[in-house]
Amino acid sequence: MMNLIQYLEKKPDLVALLKSQKASLIGISSMEQKAILDAYSSEVELESTAWL
């Protein structure tokens, strides 16, 4: 799974195709694919006063 995520980080155009359902990930369950796409869709705010 980690290799797949690293690959997708290098290929953002593939992530766009997955989001538009013009491509799929063979061997990855629909639940795993949804989790991957949700991770790319959500924006994580790294700045926080707790870390300062």
mmJSON file of the N, C-alpha and C atoms, coordinates in Angstrom:
{"data_MODEL":{"atom_site":{
"group_PDB":["ATOM","ATOM","ATOM","ATOM","ATOM","ATOM","ATOM","ATOM","ATOM","ATOM","ATOM","ATOM","ATOM","ATOM","ATOM","ATOM","ATOM","ATOM","ATOM","ATOM","ATOM","ATOM","ATOM","ATOM","ATOM","ATOM","ATOM","ATOM","ATOM","ATOM","ATOM","ATOM","ATOM","ATOM","ATOM","ATOM","ATOM","ATOM","ATOM","ATOM","ATOM","ATOM","ATOM","ATOM","ATOM","ATOM","ATOM","ATOM","ATOM","ATOM","ATOM","ATOM","ATOM","ATOM","ATOM","ATOM","ATOM","ATOM","ATOM","ATOM","ATOM","ATOM","ATOM","ATOM","ATOM","ATOM","ATOM","ATOM","ATOM","ATOM","ATOM","ATOM","ATOM","ATOM","ATOM","ATOM","ATOM","ATOM","ATOM","ATOM","ATOM","ATOM","ATOM","ATOM","ATOM","ATOM","ATOM","ATOM","ATOM","ATOM","ATOM","ATOM","ATOM","ATOM","ATOM","ATOM","ATOM","ATOM","ATOM","ATOM","ATOM","ATOM","ATOM","ATOM","ATOM","ATOM","ATOM","ATOM","ATOM","ATOM","ATOM","ATOM","ATOM","ATOM","ATOM","ATOM","ATOM","ATOM","ATOM","ATOM","ATOM","ATOM","ATOM","ATOM","ATOM","ATOM","ATOM","ATOM","ATOM","ATOM","ATOM","ATOM","ATOM","ATOM","ATOM","ATOM","ATOM","ATOM","ATOM","ATOM","ATOM","ATOM","ATOM","ATOM","ATOM","ATOM","ATOM","ATOM","ATOM","ATOM","ATOM","ATOM","ATOM","ATOM","ATOM","ATOM"],
"id":[1,2,3,4,5,6,7,8,9,10,11,12,13,14,15,16,17,18,19,20,21,22,23,24,25,26,27,28,29,30,31,32,33,34,35,36,37,38,39,40,41,42,43,44,45,46,47,48,49,50,51,52,53,54,55,56,57,58,59,60,61,62,63,64,65,66,67,68,69,70,71,72,73,74,75,76,77,78,79,80,81,82,83,84,85,86,87,88,89,90,91,92,93,94,95,96,97,98,99,100,101,102,103,104,105,106,107,108,109,110,111,112,113,114,115,116,117,118,119,120,121,122,123,124,125,126,127,128,129,130,131,132,133,134,135,136,137,138,139,140,141,142,143,144,145,146,147,148,149,150,151,152,153,154,155,156],
"type_symbol":["N","C","C","N","C","C","N","C","C","N","C","C","N","C","C","N","C","C","N","C","C","N","C","C","N","C","C","N","C","C","N","C","C","N","C","C","N","C","C","N","C","C","N","C","C","N","C","C","N","C","C","N","C","C","N","C","C","N","C","C","N","C","C","N","C","C","N","C","C","N","C","C","N","C","C","N","C","C","N","C","C","N","C","C","N","C","C","N","C","C","N","C","C","N","C","C","N","C","C","N","C","C","N","C","C","N","C","C","N","C","C","N","C","C","N","C","C","N","C","C","N","C","C","N","C","C","N","C","C","N","C","C","N","C","C","N","C","C","N","C","C","N","C","C","N","C","C","N","C","C","N","C","C","N","C","C"],
"label_atom_id":["N","CA","C","N","CA","C","N","CA","C","N","CA","C","N","CA","C","N","CA","C","N","CA","C","N","CA","C","N","CA","C","N","CA","C","N","CA","C","N","CA","C","N","CA","C","N","CA","C","N","CA","C","N","CA","C","N","CA","C","N","CA","C","N","CA","C","N","CA","C","N","CA","C","N","CA","C","N","CA","C","N","CA","C","N","CA","C","N","CA","C","N","CA","C","N","CA","C","N","CA","C","N","CA","C","N","CA","C","N","CA","C","N","CA","C","N","CA","C","N","CA","C","N","CA","C","N","CA","C","N","CA","C","N","CA","C","N","CA","C","N","CA","C","N","CA","C","N","CA","C","N","CA","C","N","CA","C","N","CA","C","N","CA","C","N","CA","C","N","CA","C","N","CA","C","N","CA","C","N","CA","C"],
"label_alt_id":[null,null,null,null,null,null,null,null,null,null,null,null,null,null,null,null,null,null,null,null,null,null,null,null,null,null,null,null,null,null,null,null,null,null,null,null,null,null,null,null,null,null,null,null,null,null,null,null,null,null,null,null,null,null,null,null,null,null,null,null,null,null,null,null,null,null,null,null,null,null,null,null,null,null,null,null,null,null,null,null,null,null,null,null,null,null,null,null,null,null,null,null,null,null,null,null,null,null,null,null,null,null,null,null,null,null,null,null,null,null,null,null,null,null,null,null,null,null,null,null,null,null,null,null,null,null,null,null,null,null,null,null,null,null,null,null,null,null,null,null,null,null,null,null,null,null,null,null,null,null,null,null,null,null,null,null],
"label_comp_id":["MET","MET","MET","MET","MET","MET","ASN","ASN","ASN","LEU","LEU","LEU","ILE","ILE","ILE","GLN","GLN","GLN","TYR","TYR","TYR","LEU","LEU","LEU","GLU","GLU","GLU","LYS","LYS","LYS","LYS","LYS","LYS","PRO","PRO","PRO","ASP","ASP","ASP","LEU","LEU","LEU","VAL","VAL","VAL","ALA","ALA","ALA","LEU","LEU","LEU","LEU","LEU","LEU","LYS","LYS","LYS","SER","SER","SER","GLN","GLN","GLN","LYS","LYS","LYS","ALA","ALA","ALA","SER","SER","SER","LEU","LEU","LEU","ILE","ILE","ILE","GLY","GLY","GLY","ILE","ILE","ILE","SER","SER","SER","SER","SER","SER","MET","MET","MET","GLU","GLU","GLU","GLN","GLN","GLN","LYS","LYS","LYS","ALA","ALA","ALA","ILE","ILE","ILE","LEU","LEU","LEU","ASP","ASP","ASP","ALA","ALA","ALA","TYR","TYR","TYR","SER","SER","SER","SER","SER","SER","GLU","GLU","GLU","VAL","VAL","VAL","GLU","GLU","GLU","LEU","LEU","LEU","GLU","GLU","GLU","SER","SER","SER","THR","THR","THR","ALA","ALA","ALA","TRP","TRP","TRP","LEU","LEU","LEU"],
"label_asym_id":["A","A","A","A","A","A","A","A","A","A","A","A","A","A","A","A","A","A","A","A","A","A","A","A","A","A","A","A","A","A","A","A","A","A","A","A","A","A","A","A","A","A","A","A","A","A","A","A","A","A","A","A","A","A","A","A","A","A","A","A","A","A","A","A","A","A","A","A","A","A","A","A","A","A","A","A","A","A","A","A","A","A","A","A","A","A","A","A","A","A","A","A","A","A","A","A","A","A","A","A","A","A","A","A","A","A","A","A","A","A","A","A","A","A","A","A","A","A","A","A","A","A","A","A","A","A","A","A","A","A","A","A","A","A","A","A","A","A","A","A","A","A","A","A","A","A","A","A","A","A","A","A","A","A","A","A"],
"label_entity_id":["1","1","1","1","1","1","1","1","1","1","1","1","1","1","1","1","1","1","1","1","1","1","1","1","1","1","1","1","1","1","1","1","1","1","1","1","1","1","1","1","1","1","1","1","1","1","1","1","1","1","1","1","1","1","1","1","1","1","1","1","1","1","1","1","1","1","1","1","1","1","1","1","1","1","1","1","1","1","1","1","1","1","1","1","1","1","1","1","1","1","1","1","1","1","1","1","1","1","1","1","1","1","1","1","1","1","1","1","1","1","1","1","1","1","1","1","1","1","1","1","1","1","1","1","1","1","1","1","1","1","1","1","1","1","1","1","1","1","1","1","1","1","1","1","1","1","1","1","1","1","1","1","1","1","1","1"],
"label_seq_id":[1,1,1,2,2,2,3,3,3,4,4,4,5,5,5,6,6,6,7,7,7,8,8,8,9,9,9,10,10,10,11,11,11,12,12,12,13,13,13,14,14,14,15,15,15,16,16,16,17,17,17,18,18,18,19,19,19,20,20,20,21,21,21,22,22,22,23,23,23,24,24,24,25,25,25,26,26,26,27,27,27,28,28,28,29,29,29,30,30,30,31,31,31,32,32,32,33,33,33,34,34,34,35,35,35,36,36,36,37,37,37,38,38,38,39,39,39,40,40,40,41,41,41,42,42,42,43,43,43,44,44,44,45,45,45,46,46,46,47,47,47,48,48,48,49,49,49,50,50,50,51,51,51,52,52,52],
"pdbx_PDB_ins_code":[null,null,null,null,null,null,null,null,null,null,null,null,null,null,null,null,null,null,null,null,null,null,null,null,null,null,null,null,null,null,null,null,null,null,null,null,null,null,null,null,null,null,null,null,null,null,null,null,null,null,null,null,null,null,null,null,null,null,null,null,null,null,null,null,null,null,null,null,null,null,null,null,null,null,null,null,null,null,null,null,null,null,null,null,null,null,null,null,null,null,null,null,null,null,null,null,null,null,null,null,null,null,null,null,null,null,null,null,null,null,null,null,null,null,null,null,null,null,null,null,null,null,null,null,null,null,null,null,null,null,null,null,null,null,null,null,null,null,null,null,null,null,null,null,null,null,null,null,null,null,null,null,null,null,null,null],
"Cartn_x":[0.836,0.0,0.875,1.97,2.851,3.458,3.836,4.393,3.378,2.12,1.059,0.906,0.909,0.755,1.938,3.141,4.322,4.229,3.737,3.574,2.559,1.44,0.405,0.901,1.78,2.342,3.16,3.782,4.581,3.729,2.493,1.602,0.259,0.236,-1.025,-2.097,-1.685,-2.675,-3.457,-2.822,-3.512,-4.532,-4.206,-5.151,-6.402,-6.229,-7.365,-8.232,-7.602,-8.356,-9.119,-8.512,-9.191,-10.394,-10.224,-11.321,-12.494,-12.199,-13.259,-13.745,-13.261,-13.632,-13.33,-12.266,-11.81,-10.675,-10.281,-9.26,-9.604,-9.052,-9.263,-7.97,-7.92,-6.737,-7.026,-6.421,-6.624,-5.958,-6.676,-6.141,-6.364,-6.995,-7.295,-8.807,-9.266,-10.707,-11.303,-12.602,-13.265,-13.142,-13.118,-12.969,-11.569,-10.552,-9.184,-9.011,-9.594,-9.491,-10.173,-11.331,-12.027,-11.174,-10.526,-9.673,-8.503,-7.913,-6.792,-7.255,-8.38,-8.886,-9.336,-9.905,-10.297,-9.068,-7.981,-6.743,-6.229,-6.363,-5.914,-6.898,-8.156,-9.167,-9.138,-8.82,-8.832,-7.542,-7.662,-6.496,-6.124,-4.907,-4.433,-3.722,-4.144,-3.5,-2.379,-1.165,-0.009,0.36,-0.127,0.197,-0.798,-0.286,-1.138,-0.375,-1.085,-0.411,0.088,-0.464,-0.009,1.418,1.852,3.181,4.222,3.785,4.718,5.339],
"Cartn_y":[-1.191,0.0,1.246,1.209,2.379,2.675,1.646,1.849,2.516,2.123,2.709,4.192,4.538,5.941,6.767,6.216,6.922,7.123,6.131,6.237,7.33,7.347,8.35,9.761,9.901,11.215,11.741,10.847,11.24,11.453,10.958,11.02,11.665,12.971,13.603,13.535,13.402,13.275,11.969,10.936,9.668,9.802,10.568,10.813,11.496,12.437,13.128,12.144,11.222,10.211,9.283,8.936,8.095,8.813,10.099,10.876,10.997,11.112,11.236,9.88,8.81,7.435,7.05,7.623,7.265,6.247,5.893,4.874,4.168,2.981,2.256,1.571,1.143,0.478,-1.014,-1.801,-3.247,-3.829,-4.692,-5.324,-4.528,-3.356,-2.513,-2.516,-2.82,-2.854,-1.454,-1.412,-0.114,0.71,0.032,0.738,1.347,0.598,1.112,2.265,2.123,3.185,4.446,4.293,5.462,6.135,5.343,5.905,6.68,6.138,6.814,8.136,8.117,9.337,10.354,9.879,10.796,11.492,10.757,11.341,12.433,12.237,13.255,14.424,14.177,15.234,16.136,15.563,16.367,17.163,18.339,19.186,19.177,18.84,18.804,20.112,20.758,21.999,21.659,21.895,21.536,22.6,23.814,24.876,24.859,24.812,24.801,25.457,26.134,26.762,25.737,24.522,23.471,23.032,23.23,22.798,23.902,25.075,26.188,26.273],
"Cartn_z":[0.0,0.0,0.0,0.767,0.84,-0.532,-1.266,-2.608,-3.524,-3.395,-4.21,-3.895,-2.626,-2.228,-2.72,-2.607,-3.109,-4.619,-5.317,-6.772,-7.11,-6.4,-6.662,-6.358,-5.382,-5.079,-6.248,-6.985,-8.145,-9.387,-9.376,-10.536,-10.166,-9.907,-9.514,-10.6,-11.854,-12.918,-12.786,-12.267,-12.046,-10.92,-9.903,-8.815,-9.363,-10.262,-10.874,-11.658,-12.38,-13.124,-12.176,-11.066,-10.086,-9.484,-9.183,-8.608,-9.568,-10.86,-11.858,-12.349,-11.752,-12.063,-13.507,-14.052,-15.389,-15.324,-14.087,-13.861,-12.558,-12.392,-11.141,-10.745,-9.512,-8.992,-8.875,-9.738,-9.729,-8.486,-7.791,-6.593,-5.33,-5.446,-4.286,-4.098,-2.905,-2.661,-2.803,-3.011,-3.162,-1.883,-0.737,0.528,0.661,0.241,0.28,-0.702,-1.895,-2.893,-2.388,-1.745,-1.199,-0.128,0.72,1.773,1.174,0.114,-0.552,-1.14,-1.846,-2.473,-1.432,-0.328,0.749,1.323,1.435,1.957,1.027,-0.273,-1.221,-1.291,-0.964,-1.03,0.191,1.342,2.559,2.657,3.2,3.381,4.852,5.13,6.498,6.795,7.843,8.237,9.199,8.774,9.581,10.594,10.389,11.314,12.458,13.645,14.823,15.963,16.825,17.952,18.943,18.919,19.825,19.497,18.257,17.842,18.008,18.33,18.453,19.812],
"occupancy":[1.0,1.0,1.0,1.0,1.0,1.0,1.0,1.0,1.0,1.0,1.0,1.0,1.0,1.0,1.0,1.0,1.0,1.0,1.0,1.0,1.0,1.0,1.0,1.0,1.0,1.0,1.0,1.0,1.0,1.0,1.0,1.0,1.0,1.0,1.0,1.0,1.0,1.0,1.0,1.0,1.0,1.0,1.0,1.0,1.0,1.0,1.0,1.0,1.0,1.0,1.0,1.0,1.0,1.0,1.0,1.0,1.0,1.0,1.0,1.0,1.0,1.0,1.0,1.0,1.0,1.0,1.0,1.0,1.0,1.0,1.0,1.0,1.0,1.0,1.0,1.0,1.0,1.0,1.0,1.0,1.0,1.0,1.0,1.0,1.0,1.0,1.0,1.0,1.0,1.0,1.0,1.0,1.0,1.0,1.0,1.0,1.0,1.0,1.0,1.0,1.0,1.0,1.0,1.0,1.0,1.0,1.0,1.0,1.0,1.0,1.0,1.0,1.0,1.0,1.0,1.0,1.0,1.0,1.0,1.0,1.0,1.0,1.0,1.0,1.0,1.0,1.0,1.0,1.0,1.0,1.0,1.0,1.0,1.0,1.0,1.0,1.0,1.0,1.0,1.0,1.0,1.0,1.0,1.0,1.0,1.0,1.0,1.0,1.0,1.0,1.0,1.0,1.0,1.0,1.0,1.0],
"B_iso_or_equiv":[0.0,0.0,0.0,0.0,0.0,0.0,0.0,0.0,0.0,0.0,0.0,0.0,0.0,0.0,0.0,0.0,0.0,0.0,0.0,0.0,0.0,0.0,0.0,0.0,0.0,0.0,0.0,0.0,0.0,0.0,0.0,0.0,0.0,0.0,0.0,0.0,0.0,0.0,0.0,0.0,0.0,0.0,0.0,0.0,0.0,0.0,0.0,0.0,0.0,0.0,0.0,0.0,0.0,0.0,0.0,0.0,0.0,0.0,0.0,0.0,0.0,0.0,0.0,0.0,0.0,0.0,0.0,0.0,0.0,0.0,0.0,0.0,0.0,0.0,0.0,0.0,0.0,0.0,0.0,0.0,0.0,0.0,0.0,0.0,0.0,0.0,0.0,0.0,0.0,0.0,0.0,0.0,0.0,0.0,0.0,0.0,0.0,0.0,0.0,0.0,0.0,0.0,0.0,0.0,0.0,0.0,0.0,0.0,0.0,0.0,0.0,0.0,0.0,0.0,0.0,0.0,0.0,0.0,0.0,0.0,0.0,0.0,0.0,0.0,0.0,0.0,0.0,0.0,0.0,0.0,0.0,0.0,0.0,0.0,0.0,0.0,0.0,0.0,0.0,0.0,0.0,0.0,0.0,0.0,0.0,0.0,0.0,0.0,0.0,0.0,0.0,0.0,0.0,0.0,0.0,0.0],
"pdbx_formal_charge":[null,null,null,null,null,null,null,null,null,null,null,null,null,null,null,null,null,null,null,null,null,null,null,null,null,null,null,null,null,null,null,null,null,null,null,null,null,null,null,null,null,null,null,null,null,null,null,null,null,null,null,null,null,null,null,null,null,null,null,null,null,null,null,null,null,null,null,null,null,null,null,null,null,null,null,null,null,null,null,null,null,null,null,null,null,null,null,null,null,null,null,null,null,null,null,null,null,null,null,null,null,null,null,null,null,null,null,null,null,null,null,null,null,null,null,null,null,null,null,null,null,null,null,null,null,null,null,null,null,null,null,null,null,null,null,null,null,null,null,null,null,null,null,null,null,null,null,null,null,null,null,null,null,null,null,null],
"auth_seq_id":[1,1,1,2,2,2,3,3,3,4,4,4,5,5,5,6,6,6,7,7,7,8,8,8,9,9,9,10,10,10,11,11,11,12,12,12,13,13,13,14,14,14,15,15,15,16,16,16,17,17,17,18,18,18,19,19,19,20,20,20,21,21,21,22,22,22,23,23,23,24,24,24,25,25,25,26,26,26,27,27,27,28,28,28,29,29,29,30,30,30,31,31,31,32,32,32,33,33,33,34,34,34,35,35,35,36,36,36,37,37,37,38,38,38,39,39,39,40,40,40,41,41,41,42,42,42,43,43,43,44,44,44,45,45,45,46,46,46,47,47,47,48,48,48,49,49,49,50,50,50,51,51,51,52,52,52],
"auth_comp_id":["MET","MET","MET","MET","MET","MET","ASN","ASN","ASN","LEU","LEU","LEU","ILE","ILE","ILE","GLN","GLN","GLN","TYR","TYR","TYR","LEU","LEU","LEU","GLU","GLU","GLU","LYS","LYS","LYS","LYS","LYS","LYS","PRO","PRO","PRO","ASP","ASP","ASP","LEU","LEU","LEU","VAL","VAL","VAL","ALA","ALA","ALA","LEU","LEU","LEU","LEU","LEU","LEU","LYS","LYS","LYS","SER","SER","SER","GLN","GLN","GLN","LYS","LYS","LYS","ALA","ALA","ALA","SER","SER","SER","LEU","LEU","LEU","ILE","ILE","ILE","GLY","GLY","GLY","ILE","ILE","ILE","SER","SER","SER","SER","SER","SER","MET","MET","MET","GLU","GLU","GLU","GLN","GLN","GLN","LYS","LYS","LYS","ALA","ALA","ALA","ILE","ILE","ILE","LEU","LEU","LEU","ASP","ASP","ASP","ALA","ALA","ALA","TYR","TYR","TYR","SER","SER","SER","SER","SER","SER","GLU","GLU","GLU","VAL","VAL","VAL","GLU","GLU","GLU","LEU","LEU","LEU","GLU","GLU","GLU","SER","SER","SER","THR","THR","THR","ALA","ALA","ALA","TRP","TRP","TRP","LEU","LEU","LEU"],
"auth_asym_id":["A","A","A","A","A","A","A","A","A","A","A","A","A","A","A","A","A","A","A","A","A","A","A","A","A","A","A","A","A","A","A","A","A","A","A","A","A","A","A","A","A","A","A","A","A","A","A","A","A","A","A","A","A","A","A","A","A","A","A","A","A","A","A","A","A","A","A","A","A","A","A","A","A","A","A","A","A","A","A","A","A","A","A","A","A","A","A","A","A","A","A","A","A","A","A","A","A","A","A","A","A","A","A","A","A","A","A","A","A","A","A","A","A","A","A","A","A","A","A","A","A","A","A","A","A","A","A","A","A","A","A","A","A","A","A","A","A","A","A","A","A","A","A","A","A","A","A","A","A","A","A","A","A","A","A","A"],
"auth_atom_id":["N","CA","C","N","CA","C","N","CA","C","N","CA","C","N","CA","C","N","CA","C","N","CA","C","N","CA","C","N","CA","C","N","CA","C","N","CA","C","N","CA","C","N","CA","C","N","CA","C","N","CA","C","N","CA","C","N","CA","C","N","CA","C","N","CA","C","N","CA","C","N","CA","C","N","CA","C","N","CA","C","N","CA","C","N","CA","C","N","CA","C","N","CA","C","N","CA","C","N","CA","C","N","CA","C","N","CA","C","N","CA","C","N","CA","C","N","CA","C","N","CA","C","N","CA","C","N","CA","C","N","CA","C","N","CA","C","N","CA","C","N","CA","C","N","CA","C","N","CA","C","N","CA","C","N","CA","C","N","CA","C","N","CA","C","N","CA","C","N","CA","C","N","CA","C","N","CA","C","N","CA","C"],
"pdbx_PDB_model_num":[1,1,1,1,1,1,1,1,1,1,1,1,1,1,1,1,1,1,1,1,1,1,1,1,1,1,1,1,1,1,1,1,1,1,1,1,1,1,1,1,1,1,1,1,1,1,1,1,1,1,1,1,1,1,1,1,1,1,1,1,1,1,1,1,1,1,1,1,1,1,1,1,1,1,1,1,1,1,1,1,1,1,1,1,1,1,1,1,1,1,1,1,1,1,1,1,1,1,1,1,1,1,1,1,1,1,1,1,1,1,1,1,1,1,1,1,1,1,1,1,1,1,1,1,1,1,1,1,1,1,1,1,1,1,1,1,1,1,1,1,1,1,1,1,1,1,1,1,1,1,1,1,1,1,1,1]
}}}
